[in-house]
């Protein structure tokens, strides 16, 4: 039986992993997935992934693909993979695709979500998946700033290219903050993202919402290509929600 090509939707809690991409001396999502896959007879060199999430960043809809000679059903393959994967990683769904499918290059857009909550003291039950901020933030100010992000821009003030000498121009399709009680949720969809782009944007907009910097900061940074603020929002609040094809 010839090997088939599979597309997998993968979820993981990034807290225990040094990012998605395989590393020689660190525990990563790709490394753990490939270890599990080898137990099913996979002899490939590397799976393909839609993107490389940072250390501590989570995913609900990461996409990977691989070829495998598998004589059983898709359900059996999903169950077998989840049996061998650690508790922090789970195959949500899988499907057979054409051999030419590439999870990164075929993607039209990526959707990230960043979660915060406003409390003066830490909440041990929420902090693994959200950034605690204080004081509270004004959603209206953050959404005004977020609208400046939409469109085709050079985002070099907010991140670095994902390859040496690579372009820092991207297209953001939507960027929106929503509040529910003391929780804040930022959804951003773009054709692709720079390294650390979402976490730096989030940091700047939270500071805008807290009145520390003016709303104009995002627009000024896009125009000038530089940003005085340094630092990133914590990795724990960020989730790769979906890769759109």
N, CA, C and O of each residue as an XYZ file, in Angstrom:
980
protein
N       0.845     -1.198      0.000
C       0.000      0.000      0.000
C       0.879      1.246      0.000
O       1.786      1.375      0.823
N       0.609      2.150     -0.918
C       1.406      3.374     -1.033
C       1.097      4.319      0.118
O      -0.022      4.343      0.630
N       2.084      5.086      0.515
C       1.898      6.060      1.586
C       0.937      7.156      1.140
O       0.960      7.586     -0.013
N       0.101      7.598      2.059
C      -0.813      8.709      1.803
C      -0.292      9.941      2.537
O       0.500      9.841      3.474
N      -0.761     11.112      2.084
C      -0.357     12.376      2.709
C      -1.499     12.838      3.615
O      -2.658     12.849      3.200
N      -1.172     13.216      4.844
C      -2.187     13.559      5.835
C      -2.020     15.002      6.326
O      -0.908     15.497      6.511
N      -3.147     15.640      6.525
C      -3.210     16.979      7.135
C      -3.821     16.824      8.525
O      -4.896     16.243      8.677
N      -3.136     17.342      9.530
C      -3.565     17.188     10.917
C      -3.797     18.557     11.544
O      -2.975     19.460     11.389
N      -4.915     18.715     12.253
C      -5.163     19.882     13.095
C      -4.706     19.508     14.497
O      -5.198     18.554     15.098
N      -3.755     20.280     15.001
C      -3.087     19.936     16.245
C      -3.328     21.016     17.297
O      -3.203     22.207     17.012
N      -3.673     20.596     18.506
C      -3.811     21.514     19.638
C      -2.740     21.179     20.662
O      -2.391     20.015     20.855
N      -2.219     22.218     21.319
C      -1.242     21.961     22.376
C      -1.195     23.099     23.380
O      -1.449     24.261     23.062
N      -0.863     22.719     24.594
C      -0.582     23.675     25.648
C       0.921     23.922     25.604
O       1.710     23.030     25.913
N       1.311     25.123     25.224
C       2.719     25.407     25.001
C       3.553     25.584     26.254
O       4.767     25.761     26.163
N       2.931     25.541     27.420
C       3.632     25.824     28.673
C       4.842     24.929     28.900
O       5.852     25.367     29.451
N       4.738     23.678     28.474
C       5.797     22.704     28.741
C       6.749     22.489     27.571
O       7.575     21.577     27.601
N       6.635     23.332     26.532
C       7.436     23.118     25.335
C       8.248     24.359     24.964
O       7.815     25.489     25.187
N       9.413     24.131     24.404
C      10.281     25.221     23.945
C       9.908     25.597     22.511
O      10.766     25.674     21.631
N       8.611     25.829     22.295
C       8.126     26.198     20.977
C       7.741     24.995     20.139
O       7.812     23.850     20.585
N       7.330     25.286     18.904
C       6.907     24.210     17.998
C       8.092     23.513     17.355
O       8.148     22.283     17.344
N       9.035     24.266     16.820
C      10.082     23.698     15.974
C      11.048     22.797     16.737
O      11.466     23.108     17.853
N      11.387     21.688     16.115
C      12.312     20.725     16.716
C      13.641     21.374     17.072
O      14.198     22.144     16.288
N      14.147     21.055     18.264
C      15.460     21.506     18.716
C      16.212     20.300     19.270
O      15.616     19.337     19.752
N      17.526     20.381     19.188
C      18.336     19.222     19.570
C      18.288     18.953     21.071
O      18.269     17.799     21.499
N      18.267     20.017     21.867
C      18.398     19.827     23.314
C      17.228     20.390     24.103
O      17.384     20.738     25.273
N      16.058     20.484     23.481
C      14.885     21.007     24.186
C      13.639     20.238     23.750
O      13.584     19.687     22.651
N      12.658     20.211     24.621
C      11.405     19.507     24.344
C      10.488     20.422     23.525
O      10.115     21.504     23.978
N      10.137     19.989     22.344
C       9.307     20.807     21.457
C       8.105     20.006     20.965
O       8.072     18.780     21.067
N       7.121     20.724     20.429
C       5.917     20.068     19.905
C       6.269     19.199     18.705
O       5.834     18.051     18.620
N       7.044     19.733     17.792
C       7.419     18.946     16.613
C       8.193     17.698     17.012
O       7.939     16.614     16.486
N       9.127     17.844     17.930
C       9.914     16.694     18.365
C       9.050     15.608     18.971
O       9.235     14.428     18.673
N       8.099     15.995     19.828
C       7.217     15.007     20.456
C       6.293     14.358     19.430
O       6.034     13.157     19.495
N       5.797     15.154     18.481
C       4.898     14.607     17.470
C       5.641     13.600     16.592
O       5.117     12.527     16.292
N       6.857     13.947     16.183
C       7.617     13.036     15.336
C       7.992     11.749     16.085
O       8.038     10.674     15.488
N       8.257     11.860     17.374
C       8.542     10.670     18.182
C       7.340      9.724     18.195
O       7.491      8.513     18.034
N       6.134     10.296     18.389
C       4.920      9.485     18.360
C       4.665      8.877     16.999
O       4.248      7.724     16.890
N       4.917      9.656     15.962
C       4.679      9.196     14.597
C       5.602      8.032     14.231
O       5.201      7.111     13.519
N       6.824      8.082     14.719
C       7.769      6.992     14.420
C       7.303      5.655     15.004
O       7.617      4.589     14.476
N       6.560      5.733     16.089
C       6.045      4.507     16.702
C       4.961      3.858     15.846
O       4.569      2.716     16.084
N       4.482      4.602     14.847
C       3.487      4.064     13.910
C       4.127      3.663     12.585
O       3.434      3.361     11.613
N       5.467      3.666     12.559
C       6.164      3.223     11.353
C       6.593      4.337     10.418
O       7.097      4.065      9.328
N       6.406      5.575     10.818
C       6.833      6.705      9.982
C       8.354      6.752      9.926
O       9.020      6.632     10.954
N       8.906      6.927      8.721
C      10.356      6.979      8.570
C      10.800      8.253      7.857
O      11.874      8.292      7.258
N       9.971      9.293      7.923
C      10.311     10.550      7.269
C      11.377     11.334      8.026
O      11.721     11.005      9.161
N      11.891     12.371      7.381
C      12.906     13.227      7.998
C      12.290     14.293      8.883
O      12.805     14.599      9.959
N      11.162     14.866      8.414
C      10.549     15.968      9.159
C       9.102     16.140      8.722
O       8.786     16.052      7.536
N       8.230     16.386      9.690
C       6.875     16.778      9.333
C       6.907     18.222      8.835
O       7.891     18.930      9.051
N       5.846     18.658      8.176
C       5.706     20.052      7.753
C       4.731     20.742      8.682
O       3.740     20.141      9.097
N       4.996     21.996      9.015
C       4.121     22.756      9.898
C       3.706     24.076      9.280
O       4.407     24.623      8.428
N       2.557     24.586      9.716
C       2.055     25.853      9.186
C       2.818     27.045      9.734
O       2.878     28.091      9.088
N       3.405     26.901     10.924
C       4.127     28.010     11.522
C       4.877     27.552     12.754
O       4.646     26.459     13.272
N       5.783     28.409     13.217
C       6.623     28.080     14.366
C       6.204     28.939     15.550
O       6.593     30.104     15.638
N       5.434     28.392     16.439
C       5.049     29.140     17.631
C       6.217     29.171     18.621
O       7.018     28.239     18.700
N       6.287     30.283     19.379
C       7.377     30.490     20.333
C       7.229     29.603     21.563
O       6.193     28.973     21.778
N       8.275     29.572     22.352
C       8.240     28.918     23.655
C       7.065     29.457     24.475
O       6.923     30.669     24.639
N       6.229     28.559     24.985
C       5.120     28.955     25.836
C       3.847     29.352     25.123
O       2.820     29.548     25.774
N       3.880     29.477     23.805
C       2.686     29.844     23.033
C       1.871     28.588     22.751
O       2.422     27.521     22.483
N       0.553     28.733     22.817
C      -0.357     27.604     22.664
C      -0.941     27.548     21.243
O      -0.777     28.477     20.451
N      -1.611     26.458     20.950
C      -2.307     26.339     19.664
C      -3.591     25.553     19.833
O      -3.652     24.556     20.553
N      -4.597     26.025     19.158
C      -5.856     25.288     19.037
C      -5.979     24.710     17.634
O      -6.641     23.693     17.428
N      -5.331     25.373     16.663
C      -5.485     24.966     15.268
C      -4.202     24.968     14.470
O      -4.202     25.365     13.305
N      -3.093     24.526     15.080
C      -1.860     24.350     14.305
C      -2.101     23.263     13.257
O      -2.848     22.314     13.499
N      -1.469     23.407     12.099
C      -1.632     22.422     11.024
C      -0.277     21.819     10.682
O       0.696     22.539     10.458
N      -0.225     20.502     10.645
C       0.984     19.799     10.210
C       0.592     18.769      9.158
O      -0.569     18.372      9.060
N       1.573     18.348      8.382
C       1.310     17.302      7.394
C       2.498     16.348      7.315
O       3.626     16.704      7.653
N       2.219     15.137      6.865
C       3.234     14.097      6.738
C       2.686     13.002      5.834
O       1.480     12.917      5.601
N       3.581     12.173      5.332
C       3.187     11.004      4.541
C       3.411      9.754      5.371
O       4.408      9.640      6.085
N       2.476      8.817      5.273
C       2.555      7.603      6.084
C       1.857      6.453      5.369
O       0.790      6.619      4.779
N       2.476      5.303      5.437
C       1.843      4.074      4.946
C       0.985      3.529      6.094
O       1.510      2.942      7.040
N      -0.334      3.726      6.006
C      -1.260      3.377      7.092
C      -2.429      2.601      6.514
O      -3.145      3.105      5.649
N      -2.627      1.379      6.985
C      -3.628      0.485      6.386
C      -4.984      0.554      7.071
O      -5.914     -0.148      6.671
N      -5.111      1.395      8.105
C      -6.352      1.421      8.877
C      -7.113      2.728      8.629
O      -6.744      3.508      7.751
N      -8.160      2.958      9.395
C      -9.018      4.122      9.176
C      -8.380      5.408      9.708
O      -7.403      5.374     10.456
N      -8.961      6.545      9.300
C      -8.513      7.843      9.816
C      -8.734      7.925     11.322
O      -7.907      8.471     12.052
N      -9.846      7.382     11.773
C     -10.141      7.388     13.209
C      -9.093      6.598     13.977
O      -8.652      7.014     15.048
N      -8.700      5.465     13.430
C      -7.666      4.659     14.074
C      -6.335      5.403     14.129
O      -5.602      5.310     15.113
N      -6.028      6.144     13.058
C      -4.779      6.906     13.034
C      -4.803      8.024     14.077
O      -3.817      8.252     14.778
N      -5.924      8.710     14.169
C      -6.050      9.763     15.181
C      -5.901      9.186     16.588
O      -5.190      9.746     17.422
N      -6.562      8.084     16.842
C      -6.489      7.457     18.165
C      -5.070      6.971     18.480
O      -4.595      7.098     19.608
N      -4.414      6.422     17.482
C      -3.051      5.924     17.690
C      -2.084      7.062     17.975
O      -1.240      6.959     18.865
N      -2.205      8.139     17.225
C      -1.337      9.291     17.468
C      -1.563      9.858     18.862
O      -0.607     10.128     19.589
N      -2.815     10.038     19.231
C      -3.111     10.600     20.550
C      -2.671      9.667     21.682
O      -2.360     10.125     22.782
N      -2.648      8.388     21.417
C      -2.157      7.438     22.420
C      -0.672      7.673     22.715
O      -0.235      7.599     23.863
N       0.091      7.956     21.657
C       1.540      8.104     21.815
C       1.974      9.543     22.115
O       3.116      9.767     22.516
N       1.093     10.506     21.929
C       1.458     11.896     22.208
C       1.343     12.188     23.705
O       0.516     11.583     24.387
N       2.164     13.110     24.225
C       2.034     13.497     25.639
C       0.737     14.245     25.882
O       0.078     14.689     24.941
N       0.377     14.382     27.146
C      -0.915     14.972     27.510
C      -1.090     16.394     26.992
O      -2.219     16.830     26.766
N      -0.003     17.119     26.803
C      -0.098     18.511     26.369
C      -0.316     18.710     24.887
O      -0.406     19.849     24.429
N      -0.405     17.622     24.116
C      -0.600     17.702     22.656
C      -1.713     16.748     22.265
O      -1.789     15.635     22.786
N      -2.583     17.176     21.345
C      -3.653     16.283     20.888
C      -4.029     16.574     19.441
O      -4.165     17.730     19.040
N      -4.193     15.511     18.669
C      -4.713     15.625     17.307
C      -6.213     15.870     17.396
O      -6.948     15.041     17.932
N      -6.669     17.001     16.874
C      -8.092     17.336     16.896
C      -8.840     16.697     15.734
O      -9.981     16.257     15.877
N      -8.178     16.655     14.582
C      -8.780     16.014     13.409
C      -7.673     15.751     12.401
O      -6.590     16.331     12.485
N      -7.953     14.876     11.452
C      -6.999     14.652     10.363
C      -7.744     14.225      9.118
O      -8.867     13.723      9.184
N      -7.101     14.432      7.984
C      -7.714     14.099      6.703
C      -6.615     13.777      5.703
O      -5.483     14.245      5.830
N      -6.966     12.971      4.708
C      -6.048     12.744      3.603
C      -6.092     13.948      2.665
O      -7.159     14.499      2.395
N      -4.921     14.347      2.175
C      -4.820     15.482      1.252
C      -3.918     15.079      0.088
O      -3.309     14.010      0.098
N      -3.846     15.949     -0.906
C      -2.990     15.654     -2.058
C      -1.525     15.710     -1.629
O      -1.191     16.423     -0.682
N      -0.659     14.981     -2.299
C       0.762     14.968     -1.931
C       1.428     16.339     -2.007
O       2.472     16.552     -1.391
N       0.839     17.266     -2.751
C       1.444     18.593     -2.914
C       1.031     19.571     -1.811
O       1.546     20.687     -1.758
N       0.115     19.170     -0.938
C      -0.337     20.087      0.124
C       0.819     20.473      1.032
O       1.588     19.625      1.483
N       0.926     21.785      1.292
C       1.948     22.291      2.213
C       1.263     23.202      3.231
O       0.689     24.221      2.846
N       1.310     22.861      4.518
C       0.561     23.630      5.517
C       0.982     25.084      5.639
O       0.177     25.928      6.033
N       2.215     25.385      5.312
C       2.665     26.778      5.402
C       2.405     27.545      4.106
O       1.788     28.610      4.122
N       2.874     27.005      2.997
C       2.823     27.762      1.745
C       1.422     27.819      1.138
O       1.127     28.728      0.363
N       0.564     26.873      1.475
C      -0.801     26.897      0.948
C      -1.748     27.741      1.802
O      -2.883     27.995      1.400
N      -1.294     28.173      2.966
C      -2.172     28.929      3.874
C      -2.467     30.320      3.318
O      -1.580     30.993      2.791
N      -3.717     30.736      3.443
C      -4.143     32.072      3.026
C      -4.046     33.069      4.187
O      -3.787     34.252      3.970
N      -4.253     32.590      5.416
C      -4.238     33.478      6.580
C      -4.045     32.676      7.847
O      -4.274     31.467      7.894
N      -3.608     33.399      8.888
C      -3.496     32.822     10.232
C      -4.288     33.681     11.198
O      -4.325     34.905     11.081
N      -4.914     33.026     12.142
C      -5.727     33.711     13.154
C      -5.117     33.435     14.520
O      -5.054     32.289     14.965
N      -4.665     34.508     15.185
C      -4.163     34.408     16.550
C      -5.126     35.096     17.506
O      -5.799     36.062     17.148
N      -5.177     34.589     18.707
C      -5.993     35.200     19.773
C      -5.112     35.401     21.000
O      -4.372     34.507     21.411
N      -5.212     36.595     21.572
C      -4.470     36.879     22.801
C      -5.465     37.179     23.916
O      -6.383     37.977     23.730
N      -5.288     36.544     25.075
C      -6.214     36.699     26.192
C      -5.525     37.368     27.387
O      -4.413     37.004     27.770
N      -6.216     38.349     27.961
C      -5.759     39.050     29.162
C      -6.897     39.037     30.183
O      -8.051     38.776     29.843
N      -6.556     39.321     31.423
C      -7.578     39.611     32.415
C      -7.031     40.670     33.363
O      -5.827     40.737     33.614
N      -7.936     41.499     33.886
C      -7.545     42.623     34.735
C      -7.873     42.322     36.184
O      -9.039     42.275     36.574
N      -6.830     42.119     36.979
C      -6.972     41.878     38.411
C      -5.729     42.408     39.123
O      -4.624     42.313     38.589
N      -5.900     42.971     40.333
C      -4.731     43.493     41.047
C      -3.819     42.400     41.607
O      -2.643     42.656     41.864
N      -4.347     41.183     41.800
C      -3.507     40.078     42.294
C      -3.604     38.905     41.327
O      -4.576     38.784     40.582
N      -2.604     38.054     41.345
C      -2.553     36.966     40.372
C      -3.622     35.906     40.654
O      -4.058     35.717     41.790
N      -4.023     35.227     39.583
C      -4.988     34.140     39.657
C      -4.310     32.887     39.125
O      -4.159     32.746     37.911
N      -3.895     31.968     40.001
C      -3.148     30.791     39.556
C      -3.899     29.916     38.552
O      -3.275     29.170     37.798
N      -5.226     29.998     38.534
C      -5.995     29.162     37.615
C      -6.067     29.756     36.213
O      -6.305     29.033     35.246
N      -5.863     31.066     36.095
C      -5.960     31.707     34.787
C      -4.610     32.045     34.164
O      -4.494     32.130     32.941
N      -3.604     32.234     34.984
C      -2.343     32.735     34.456
C      -1.646     31.816     33.452
O      -0.905     32.318     32.607
N      -1.846     30.493     33.501
C      -1.203     29.669     32.464
C      -1.710     29.952     31.051
O      -1.043     29.602     30.077
N      -2.886     30.585     30.927
C      -3.481     30.811     29.604
C      -3.853     32.267     29.350
O      -4.555     32.562     28.382
N      -3.397     33.176     30.199
C      -3.760     34.579     30.013
C      -2.740     35.478     30.698
O      -2.016     35.046     31.594
N      -2.695     36.722     30.267
C      -1.808     37.723     30.847
C      -2.607     38.568     31.833
O      -3.600     39.193     31.460
N      -2.180     38.587     33.069
C      -2.837     39.446     34.058
C      -2.319     40.871     33.912
O      -1.115     41.121     33.980
N      -3.249     41.801     33.709
C      -2.876     43.207     33.605
C      -3.570     43.998     34.721
O      -4.627     43.604     35.214
N      -2.974     45.085     35.094
C      -3.569     46.012     36.057
C      -2.851     47.339     35.932
O      -1.620     47.347     35.940
N      -3.545     48.462     35.817
C      -4.992     48.624     35.954
C      -5.770     48.134     34.730
O      -5.193     47.633     33.765
N      -7.080     48.290     34.796
C      -7.947     47.909     33.688
C      -7.598     48.726     32.440
O      -6.999     49.798     32.530
N      -7.985     48.199     31.285
C      -7.706     48.866     30.016
C      -9.009     49.307     29.357
O     -10.053     48.677     29.525
N      -8.926     50.399     28.606
C     -10.074     50.918     27.865
C     -10.109     50.272     26.480
O      -9.248     50.534     25.639
N     -11.117     49.423     26.253
C     -11.219     48.690     24.988
C     -11.382     49.633     23.803
O     -10.869     49.357     22.719
N     -12.088     50.739     23.996
C     -12.310     51.687     22.900
C     -10.986     52.243     22.391
O     -10.789     52.371     21.183
N     -10.090     52.569     23.293
C      -8.785     53.102     22.883
C      -7.986     52.038     22.136
O      -7.342     52.327     21.128
N      -8.032     50.813     22.635
C      -7.272     49.739     21.989
C      -7.820     49.434     20.598
O      -7.050     49.160     19.678
N      -9.136     49.480     20.436
C      -9.715     49.209     19.121
C      -9.436     50.327     18.130
O      -9.289     50.078     16.934
N      -9.363     51.554     18.621
C      -8.977     52.664     17.737
C      -7.560     52.431     17.221
O      -7.287     52.604     16.033
N      -6.667     52.039     18.120
C      -5.288     51.754     17.719
C      -5.221     50.549     16.788
O      -4.439     50.538     15.838
N      -6.042     49.534     17.062
C      -6.009     48.305     16.272
C      -6.398     48.543     14.815
O      -5.895     47.866     13.918
N      -7.287     49.497     14.582
C      -7.718     49.746     13.209
C      -6.584     50.231     12.318
O      -6.610     50.027     11.105
N      -5.584     50.876     12.922
C      -4.434     51.331     12.141
C      -3.617     50.164     11.600
O      -2.882     50.317     10.624
N      -3.743     49.001     12.229
C      -2.992     47.820     11.810
C      -3.531     47.201     10.529
O      -2.793     46.549      9.790
N      -4.813     47.403     10.267
C      -5.466     46.711      9.149
C      -4.968     47.252      7.815
O      -4.881     48.463      7.613
N      -4.646     46.336      6.910
C      -4.154     46.713      5.590
C      -2.772     46.147      5.339
O      -2.264     45.353      6.130
N      -2.165     46.558      4.233
C      -0.805     46.129      3.884
C       0.172     47.187      4.386
O       0.134     48.341      3.959
N       1.049     46.771      5.300
C       2.017     47.691      5.892
C       3.352     46.980      6.082
O       3.448     45.756      5.996
N       4.377     47.784      6.341
C       5.643     47.256      6.813
C       5.581     47.265      8.336
O       5.508     48.327      8.955
N       5.610     46.079      8.937
C       5.417     45.952     10.386
C       6.742     45.772     11.128
O       6.766     45.194     12.214
N       7.839     46.260     10.554
C       9.148     46.019     11.157
C       9.274     46.627     12.555
O      10.126     46.194     13.330
N       8.454     47.612     12.893
C       8.486     48.175     14.249
C       7.962     47.173     15.277
O       8.220     47.315     16.472
N       7.230     46.165     14.816
C       6.568     45.227     15.732
C       7.139     43.812     15.692
O       6.691     42.949     16.447
N       8.109     43.562     14.834
C       8.655     42.219     14.759
C       9.788     42.143     13.770
O      10.117     43.124     13.103
N      10.381     40.979     13.678
C      11.486     40.771     12.744
C      11.108     39.709     11.725
O      10.229     38.882     11.963
N      11.786     39.747     10.589
C      11.501     38.805      9.508
C      11.756     37.376      9.975
O      12.622     37.134     10.816
N      11.003     36.446      9.430
C      11.122     35.045      9.838
C      12.276     34.329      9.146
O      12.570     33.177      9.464
N      12.930     35.003      8.202
C      14.127     34.454      7.569
C      15.100     35.603      7.322
O      14.686     36.754      7.191
N      16.367     35.296      7.259
C      17.377     36.334      7.091
C      17.163     37.090      5.783
O      17.103     36.496      4.707
N      17.050     38.408      5.899
C      16.826     39.232      4.720
C      15.404     39.192      4.206
O      15.116     39.747      3.145
N      14.506     38.545      4.940
C      13.114     38.418      4.503
C      12.337     39.719      4.622
O      12.747     40.639      5.330
N      11.220     39.783      3.927
C      10.373     40.975      3.951
C       9.660     41.102      5.295
O       9.321     40.104      5.929
N       9.439     42.347      5.716
C       8.652     42.623      6.916
C       7.288     43.213      6.567
O       6.582     43.723      7.436
N       6.927     43.139      5.297
C       5.601     43.587      4.850
C       4.617     42.438      4.996
O       4.886     41.316      4.566
N       3.481     42.727      5.603
C       2.414     41.748      5.771
C       1.074     42.436      5.525
O       0.999     43.663      5.452
N       0.018     41.634      5.399
C      -1.333     42.185      5.288
C      -2.177     41.686      6.451
O      -2.381     40.483      6.614
N      -2.663     42.624      7.258
C      -3.563     42.302      8.365
C      -4.999     42.499      7.874
O      -5.360     43.576      7.400
N      -5.805     41.455      7.992
C      -7.187     41.499      7.505
C      -8.147     42.039      8.557
O      -9.105     42.737      8.223
N      -7.901     41.725      9.813
C      -8.767     42.242     10.877
C      -8.010     42.224     12.198
O      -7.117     41.405     12.416
N      -8.396     43.160     13.083
C      -7.787     43.244     14.417
C      -8.838     43.840     15.347
O      -9.286     44.968     15.143
N      -9.230     43.082     16.365
C     -10.358     43.509     17.198
C     -10.180     43.064     18.637
O      -9.807     41.922     18.908
N     -10.451     43.986     19.562
C     -10.497     43.688     20.998
C     -11.944     43.559     21.448
O     -12.809     44.307     20.992
N     -12.209     42.608     22.346
C     -13.515     42.467     22.972
C     -13.317     42.249     24.470
O     -12.350     41.617     24.895
N     -14.242     42.780     25.259
C     -14.169     42.618     26.714
C     -15.381     41.857     27.212
O     -16.487     42.019     26.697
N     -15.161     41.016     28.232
C     -16.240     40.276     28.883
C     -15.904     40.218     30.364
O     -15.063     39.425     30.786
N     -16.553     41.048     31.142
C     -16.214     41.136     32.557
C     -14.803     41.680     32.708
O     -14.486     42.748     32.186
N     -13.953     40.945     33.424
C     -12.572     41.402     33.600
C     -11.627     40.797     32.573
O     -10.409     40.929     32.697
N     -12.182     40.128     31.551
C     -11.351     39.479     30.544
C     -11.354     40.256     29.230
O     -12.364     40.840     28.836
N     -10.213     40.248     28.568
C     -10.036     40.925     27.280
C      -9.520     39.910     26.270
O      -8.671     39.076     26.585
N     -10.041     39.993     25.061
C      -9.659     39.058     24.009
C      -9.319     39.836     22.749
O     -10.131     40.616     22.252
N      -8.115     39.619     22.237
C      -7.665     40.293     21.023
C      -7.524     39.269     19.916
O      -6.739     38.328     20.035
N      -8.286     39.445     18.827
C      -8.211     38.556     17.668
C      -7.594     39.312     16.507
O      -8.024     40.414     16.163
N      -6.582     38.704     15.909
C      -5.926     39.322     14.755
C      -5.716     38.268     13.679
O      -5.231     37.171     13.956
N      -6.082     38.609     12.453
C      -5.962     37.706     11.312
C      -5.122     38.401     10.244
O      -5.389     39.546      9.878
N      -4.109     37.701      9.753
C      -3.229     38.259      8.724
C      -2.779     37.158      7.785
O      -2.921     35.972      8.080
N      -2.230     37.571      6.642
C      -1.730     36.547      5.715
C      -0.540     35.802      6.313
O      -0.331     34.624      6.021
N       0.237     36.485      7.146
C       1.368     35.886      7.857
C       1.817     36.887      8.912
O       1.403     38.046      8.900
N       2.669     36.429      9.825
C       3.126     37.286     10.918
C       4.643     37.276     11.014
O       5.299     36.297     10.657
N       5.182     38.373     11.497
C       6.599     38.458     11.792
C       6.881     37.766     13.123
O       5.967     37.472     13.893
N       8.155     37.513     13.375
C       8.581     36.933     14.641
C       8.264     37.905     15.779
O       8.712     39.051     15.760
N       7.498     37.450     16.764
C       7.096     38.228     17.947
C       6.085     39.338     17.645
O       5.804     40.157     18.520
N       5.542     39.383     16.446
C       4.671     40.491     16.037
C       3.415     40.625     16.905
O       3.096     41.724     17.360
N       2.711     39.534     17.136
C       1.449     39.635     17.878
C       1.713     40.035     19.331
O       0.972     40.845     19.889
N       2.729     39.494     19.936
C       3.004     39.796     21.341
C       3.466     41.241     21.533
O       3.149     41.860     22.549
N       4.212     41.783     20.566
C       4.633     43.180     20.693
C       3.451     44.117     20.454
O       3.284     45.107     21.166
N       2.634     43.803     19.454
C       1.431     44.612     19.205
C       0.539     44.611     20.437
O       0.022     45.654     20.838
N       0.360     43.437     21.035
C      -0.499     43.328     22.219
C       0.032     44.183     23.363
O      -0.736     44.892     24.014
N       1.324     44.125     23.610
C       1.925     44.933     24.670
C       1.652     46.411     24.453
O       1.254     47.119     25.379
N       1.867     46.875     23.231
C       1.662     48.296     22.930
C       0.209     48.684     23.135
O      -0.073     49.730     23.720
N      -0.711     47.866     22.668
C      -2.121     48.231     22.767
C      -2.639     48.171     24.199
O      -3.501     48.966     24.571
N      -2.136     47.253     25.000
C      -2.525     47.247     26.415
C      -2.046     48.521     27.098
O      -2.772     49.098     27.907
N      -0.840     48.964     26.785
C      -0.340     50.220     27.352
C      -1.175     51.408     26.876
O      -1.386     52.367     27.619
N      -1.643     51.334     25.643
C      -2.571     52.360     25.144
C      -3.860     52.312     25.955
O      -4.353     53.348     26.401
N      -4.402     51.128     26.145
C      -5.649     50.975     26.896
C      -5.540     51.429     28.334
O      -6.525     51.864     28.931
N      -4.334     51.327     28.900
C      -4.114     51.766     30.281
C      -3.711     53.235     30.378
O      -3.468     53.754     31.467
N      -3.642     53.901     29.213
C      -3.336     55.327     29.202
C      -1.862     55.665     29.350
O      -1.516     56.824     29.579
N      -0.986     54.669     29.222
C       0.456     54.924     29.378
C       1.079     55.550     28.145
O       2.030     56.324     28.252
N       0.550     55.220     26.978
C       1.046     55.804     25.728
C      -0.159     56.215     24.886
O      -1.240     55.654     25.061
N       0.000     57.188     23.970
C      -1.144     57.670     23.196
C      -1.645     56.661     22.164
O      -0.895     55.791     21.720
N      -2.900     56.784     21.792
C      -3.519     55.915     20.779
C      -2.746     55.965     19.475
O      -2.684     54.978     18.742
N      -2.158     57.117     19.187
C      -1.431     57.336     17.935
C      -0.162     56.484     17.829
O       0.440     56.410     16.758
N       0.245     55.848     18.914
C       1.515     55.120     18.936
C       1.611     54.061     17.844
O       2.651     53.942     17.196
N       0.550     53.293     17.628
C       0.582     52.227     16.612
C       0.745     52.817     15.215
O       1.582     52.364     14.435
N      -0.055     53.821     14.908
C       0.033     54.432     13.582
C       1.397     55.071     13.362
O       1.972     54.954     12.279
N       1.919     55.748     14.386
C       3.240     56.377     14.270
C       4.326     55.327     14.028
O       5.240     55.547     13.232
N       4.225     54.193     14.711
C       5.229     53.137     14.546
C       5.195     52.549     13.135
O       6.243     52.255     12.559
N       4.006     52.379     12.585
C       3.890     51.877     11.220
C       4.484     52.866     10.222
O       5.110     52.466      9.240
N       4.286     54.152     10.476
C       4.788     55.183      9.553
C       6.306     55.314      9.642
O       6.984     55.448      8.622
N       6.838     55.275     10.866
C       8.271     55.525     11.066
C       9.124     54.263     10.965
O      10.318     54.328     10.676
N       8.494     53.115     11.207
C       9.239     51.872     11.196
C       9.999     51.605     12.476
O      10.835     50.703     12.529
N       9.715     52.385     13.515
C      10.408     52.179     14.793
C       9.436     52.388     15.945
O       8.379     53.001     15.798
N       9.831     51.858     17.095
C       8.974     51.904     18.275
C       9.858     52.088     19.501
O      10.814     51.337     19.699
N       9.545     53.074     20.314
C      10.339     53.336     21.518
C      10.119     52.276     22.591
O      11.031     51.961     23.356
N       8.916     51.731     22.644
C       8.618     50.717     23.656
C       9.372     49.429     23.373
O       9.508     49.019     22.220
N       9.858     48.798     24.423
C      10.497     47.491     24.272
C       9.718     46.450     25.067
O       8.882     46.792     25.903
N       9.993     45.199     24.803
C       9.331     44.129     25.536
C       8.218     43.481     24.741
O       7.851     43.937     23.658
N       7.686     42.399     25.308
C       6.636     41.618     24.671
C       5.577     41.266     25.704
O       5.877     41.144     26.892
N       4.339     41.103     25.252
C       3.326     40.495     26.111
C       3.746     39.050     26.371
O       4.352     38.428     25.499
N       3.442     38.502     27.543
C       3.868     37.129     27.861
C       3.331     36.101     26.865
O       2.240     36.254     26.316
N       4.116     35.062     26.649
C       3.724     34.013     25.703
C       2.444     33.301     26.122
O       1.675     32.855     25.271
N       2.209     33.191     27.430
C       1.098     32.380     27.944
C      -0.271     32.800     27.424
O      -1.178     31.971     27.355
N      -0.442     34.064     27.059
C      -1.753     34.522     26.620
C      -2.062     34.276     25.158
O      -3.182     34.529     24.715
N      -1.095     33.788     24.401
C      -1.231     33.716     22.942
C      -1.588     32.313     22.469
O      -0.998     31.323     22.901
N      -2.571     32.251     21.566
C      -3.016     30.973     20.993
C      -3.128     31.110     19.471
O      -3.734     32.057     18.969
N      -2.544     30.166     18.752
C      -2.781     30.055     17.314
C      -4.142     29.375     17.152
O      -4.273     28.166     17.342
N      -5.146     30.171     16.799
C      -6.512     29.667     16.750
C      -6.782     28.811     15.505
O      -7.392     27.744     15.580
N      -6.312     29.314     14.365
C      -6.706     28.652     13.106
C      -5.754     29.059     11.995
O      -5.269     30.190     11.952
N      -5.497     28.120     11.099
C      -4.807     28.411      9.846
C      -5.849     28.265      8.750
O      -6.526     27.242      8.651
N      -5.971     29.297      7.931
C      -7.058     29.369      6.949
C      -6.505     29.080      5.549
O      -5.492     29.645      5.136
N      -7.201     28.179      4.825
C      -6.757     27.769      3.498
C      -7.783     28.152      2.441
O      -7.578     27.884      1.257
